[in-house]
């Protein structure tokens, strides 16, 4: 008989049944995956980015396979917050899983408008302010690469929402810890990182960029070492929980992030390979802890830090 492991973790005001959630932009709002497993198995479900008004996204082609990963330039296509509330939240009300809504905008006012609209929705457990998407012309990464701009956006959103506030950080910066501390100071309850790395692929037949936009966001196993390094740096620099993501394919990948200092993790690109990936990571984490006599998965957080290993 496998020993029982306490898989619960806390992110802000949220107590999650396990530390594994979905990464925004890779899971829609979950409806397509409910045919494969009970969404209540997840620690939390993070939705695709939601804007105030509908966004059409970027022209195609907007996805390309790369060695050990993929490029995407979707451009945060979505029908807007009112359509999201009218359709997706109605469906998610019966999913028995904490719902974290990824919030996007071209301006601070747009971030605020979405967060304020969602604040009265009981189905929404938390908002994740996406200041790190590299695939839009205005907003997104423009906020996430400047301490002042990131702080301004988070301060404004914090003023209009009582929900747990998560801020998604960009790896496309010189010093991620400076931005992490800036948004923590403005009221972020947790930080999630990393978003995709800015990349490009050339079609050698046409000698033109493969993606219509030219550049896109690189995700998948290729970026995992970068994600683990940044989680290590940020988790040791702030007091709020960190959610680690980037290239998690199996449970051992999640263990890396947790040992680096993450409280929870998110599975993204792996879902395109196997829709059951998140569940496999949950089961694998439980088995990992059971085999090693670890009673609580939370004890893995920061396990690799020098002060824990000396």
Buried (B, 14 or more C-beta within 10 A) or exposed (E): EEEEBBBBBBBBEBEBBBBBBBBBBBBBBBBEBEEEBEBEBBBBBBBBBBBBBBBEBBEEBBBBEBEBBBBBBBBBBBBBBEEBBEEBBEEBEEBEBBBBBBBBBBBBEBBBBBBBBBBEBEBBBBBBBBBBBBBBEEBBBBBBBBBEBBBBBBBBBBEBBEBBBBBBBBBBBEEBBEBBBBBBEBBBBBBBBBBBBBBBBEEEEEEEBBBBBEBBBBBBBBBBEBBBBBBBBBBBBBEBBBBBBBBBBBBEBBBBBBBBBBBBBBBBBBBBEEBBBBBBBBBBBBEBBBEEEBEEBBBBBBBBBEEEEE
